[in-house]
Amino acid sequence: MTSTPERQNTKTTSIFHLANLAARFPTEAETMLLDMRLTDEAAASARLFRIYKPAPAHYHKTCDEYLLVIAGRGKFVVDGGDPVELGPGQLLFFQRNTIHSIPEIVEAPLVVFSVDTPRRDPADVTFVDPRDGTAATFIRTIPY
């Protein structure tokens, strides 16, 4: 059996095996999410993250966000709408300053691939209710 590396790269391109990387997330986390920064360019950042706990209503001031569910199922709420259950292969897009939340993990592990345009600083998370958390309680980046 041939193994597939988690990442292959040259100076200008990279290939990521998302399923292999997703399998490396631990089963528990102290923060709501853990993420792996796959690329971190000024124009865009690409991340793989696992959602461990429901994420209260929040927004990002500096970037638009594309979320592609890789594994699991979760309910997402965007801009005050009704919860929408998303699963593998479904893509969600919203612009910066759009309030969104993940009130329920329907099937774990819930792993999402994200592209943020432009790059999202890890500290760029504002909770609608500040009592719900901070950037430090929301997400922690782990190496891949």
N, C-alpha and C positions, 0 to 999 in steps of 0.2 A: 504494500500500500504506500502510495506517495503522500508525504505530508505536505500541507500547504502552509507556507510561512504566513505569519500574521501581517507582515508588512514587507513589501519589496519597493525599493526606491532608487532613483537616480537623482541627479542634481535638479531635474526639472519636473519629474513625475513621481507619483507614489501609487501603489496598489495596496489596498487594505482588505483583509479578509474579515469582514464584520462579524460573522458567526464565531470565528475563533477568538476574536477580541472580546465579544460579548460573554463568552464562557469564562473569561478571566475575572469578571466582577465577583467580589465576595458575596456571600449569601446575606450579609447584614451590613448596615452602615449607620453611623451616628447622625449623618446629615440626611436630608430628604432625597438627595440625588448624589451619585458619584459620576464623574465624567472623565473621559480620556480625550485629550486634545490631539486630534490627528493632524490637523494643519492649523497654523496660527499666523496667517498673513494679514496685513492691514486691510485688504479688500474683503476678506472673508475668513471665518474660522470654521473648521469642520470638527465636530465632536461626536463621540459615541457616549451615551449616558444611560444609566440604569436608574429607574425611579423606585425608591424603597418605601416611601410614605406619601400619602396624598400631599399635593403641593397647593397651598392656598392661593387665592387670587393675587397676581403680581404682574408686572410688566417690565420691559427692558427699554431704556431711554435711547439707546444708541444704535440699535440694529433691527432689521427685519429677521424673521426666523422661519426656516423650513424644517419641519419635523417629519421624519419617515420612521414609522414603527417597524422595527426589525424582529422583535419577539414579544410575546405576551399580548395582553389586551388592557386598555384603560379607557376611562371616560375623561373627555377633555371638554372644557367650557371655554369659549372664546367670545369676548365682547358682550358678555351678559346673556348669551344665547342658551339654549337647552343643552344639556350634556349630550355628547356624541361619542359613541363607543368606537374606538379605532383599534385595528389589529394589523398584523404583518402585511406590508406592502401598501399601506394607506399613508398618504402624505397630507400634512396640514401646513398651511402657510398663513402667517399674519404679519402685519407691519409693526414697526416699532411703536411703543406706547399703547399697544393693544393689550387690554387686560385679559389674562388667561389663567386657567388653573387646571389641575388634574385631581379632581375630588375623589376618584376611586380607581384602585388597581383591581381590575376584574380578573386577570390571569397573570401571575408572576412567573418568571421574571419579566418585567416590562422594560424593554430596551429600545432606545430611540437613537437614530442617527440625525444629527442636526447640522444645518449650514446656517451660519449667521452672517448677514451682509449689512454693513461692513463687520469686521471682527467684533465679537462681544467680549468685553473685559469680564472676567469672572465676578467682579464686584457689581456689575450692572444688573441688579435685581432690586426692584422696589415693590414691597408688599403693599397692597391696598390698605390693609390694617397692619400698622407697624408692629403690633403685638404678635403677629404670625411668624416673624422671624427676621433674619438678617442674611446677608450674602454668606456669612460663615456657617449659619445653620441650614442654609438652602442647599449648597453644593460644595463638594470638595473634588479637586482634580487629582487623579491618580496616574502614575506612569503606565504606558502600555508596553 
